[in-house]
Amino acid sequence: MSNIIGLAFEGRETAKGWLKDLEKLAEEGHIEILDAVLVSRGVGDHVEMKQTQSMKGKYAKRGTGIGFLAGLLLGGPILGAAGGAAVGAITGSMKDIGIDDQFIAEIAQGIGPNSSMLFLMTQNADEKVINYLKHFKAQVLTTTLPPEEEARLQKLLESEQF
């Protein structure tokens, strides 16, 4: 089962750096990131929201495989694979699965100057991820975790709240 976690950080680039580290842990198999959205604000009023996990690639790979098989049957595997990849990428871009954009936009309205937020949809996090979290100062904005897990996360991150 997946969980959604929203975190706030001091510094415009902090959430971005935190996500890069989590992506490394994901590559090592310690967590699965299904969706991630970064929100940042500098000293001005401009708030930037960036969807970082694209499902297009997954759908394009599926489309390539299907297109390749269809091409083998119809005599043109290269064109079939290319067409399948294109259809898969388009399908992936039209599907908005993951964290609801409107939900993020509503929470992001409260972002302060020189700060950032990270919204994650994850599953299968192990103890290495929990140990990694101990080294960061973040404020938990929202989660879909069970209450005892949310309290544990908040305790890990509450060393110096802002």
C-alpha positions in Angstrom: 0.0 0.0 0.0 1.3 3.5 -0.8 1.5 6.4 1.5 1.5 10.2 0.8 3.9 12.3 2.9 4.2 16.1 2.7 7.3 17.8 4.2 8.4 21.4 4.5 12.0 22.5 4.7 14.0 25.7 5.2 15.8 26.7 2.1 14.6 26.9 -1.5 16.7 23.9 -2.7 16.6 21.7 0.4 13.6 19.6 -0.7 15.3 19.0 -4.1 18.5 17.7 -2.4 16.5 15.6 -0.1 14.6 14.0 -3.0 17.9 13.3 -4.9 19.1 11.3 -1.8 15.9 9.4 -1.6 16.1 8.6 -5.3 19.5 7.0 -4.6 17.9 4.9 -1.8 15.2 3.9 -4.3 17.8 2.8 -6.8 19.3 0.6 -4.0 15.8 -0.9 -3.4 15.2 0.7 0.1 12.1 2.6 -1.0 9.8 2.9 -3.9 8.9 6.4 -5.0 5.6 6.4 -7.0 5.2 10.1 -7.3 7.1 13.2 -6.1 6.3 16.9 -6.4 8.6 19.7 -5.4 7.4 23.1 -4.4 9.8 26.0 -3.8 9.8 29.7 -3.1 12.7 32.1 -3.1 12.6 35.5 -1.5 9.9 36.8 -3.9 6.2 35.8 -4.2 6.8 33.3 -7.1 6.0 29.7 -6.1 7.3 26.9 -8.4 5.7 23.5 -8.4 7.5 20.7 -10.3 6.3 17.2 -10.9 9.4 15.0 -10.8 8.3 11.4 -11.2 7.0 10.9 -14.7 4.9 7.9 -15.5 5.5 8.5 -19.3 8.7 6.4 -19.2 6.9 3.4 -17.7 4.1 3.6 -20.2 6.5 4.1 -23.1 8.4 1.0 -22.1 5.2 -1.0 -22.0 4.1 0.5 -25.4 7.4 -0.4 -26.9 7.1 -4.0 -25.8 3.5 -4.3 -27.1 4.5 -2.5 -30.4 7.5 -4.8 -30.9 5.3 -7.9 -30.5 2.7 -6.4 -32.8 5.4 -5.6 -35.3 6.8 -9.1 -35.3 3.3 -10.4 -36.1 2.8 -7.8 -38.8 6.3 -7.8 -40.3 7.8 -4.5 -39.0 9.1 -4.7 -35.4 11.1 -1.4 -35.4 8.1 0.7 -36.6 5.9 -1.2 -34.2 8.2 -0.6 -31.3 8.5 3.1 -32.1 4.8 3.5 -32.5 4.1 1.6 -29.3 6.5 3.8 -27.4 4.8 6.9 -28.7 1.4 5.7 -27.8 2.6 4.6 -24.4 4.2 7.9 -23.7 1.0 9.8 -24.7 -1.1 7.5 -22.6 1.2 8.1 -19.6 1.1 11.8 -20.0 -2.7 11.8 -20.0 -3.0 9.7 -16.9 -2.6 11.8 -13.8 -2.0 9.1 -11.2 -0.3 9.9 -8.0 -0.7 12.9 -5.7 -3.6 15.2 -6.6 -2.2 18.5 -8.1 -5.1 20.6 -6.5 -4.3 19.2 -3.1 -0.6 20.2 -3.5 -1.5 23.7 -4.8 -3.8 24.3 -1.8 -1.1 23.4 0.7 1.6 25.2 -1.2 -0.2 28.5 -0.8 1.2 28.7 2.7 4.8 28.3 1.7 7.0 30.9 3.2 9.9 32.8 1.6 13.2 30.9 1.0 11.6 27.5 1.7 10.6 24.3 -0.1 8.2 21.4 0.2 8.3 17.8 -1.0 5.2 15.7 -1.5 5.9 12.0 -1.9 3.9 8.9 -2.7 5.9 6.0 -1.6 5.7 2.4 -0.6 8.0 -0.3 0.7 10.4 1.9 2.8 12.8 0.0 5.0 14.8 0.8 8.0 17.6 2.4 6.0 15.2 5.2 4.9 14.1 5.7 8.5 17.8 6.0 9.6 18.4 8.5 6.7 15.5 10.7 7.9 17.1 11.2 11.3 19.6 13.6 9.8 17.1 16.1 8.5 15.1 18.9 9.9 11.7 19.0 8.3 8.1 19.7 9.3 5.5 17.1 8.5 2.7 18.8 6.7 0.4 15.9 5.9 0.6 12.1 5.7 -1.7 9.1 5.0 0.4 7.1 7.5 -1.3 5.4 10.4 -1.3 7.7 13.4 1.5 5.8 15.2 3.7 5.9 12.1 3.0 9.6 11.6 4.0 10.3 15.2 7.2 8.3 14.7 8.1 10.3 11.6 7.3 13.6 13.3 9.6 12.6 16.2 12.4 11.7 13.9 12.2 15.1 12.2 11.5 17.4 15.1 15.1 18.0 16.2 14.7 21.7 15.2 11.4 22.7 13.8 11.0 26.0 11.9 
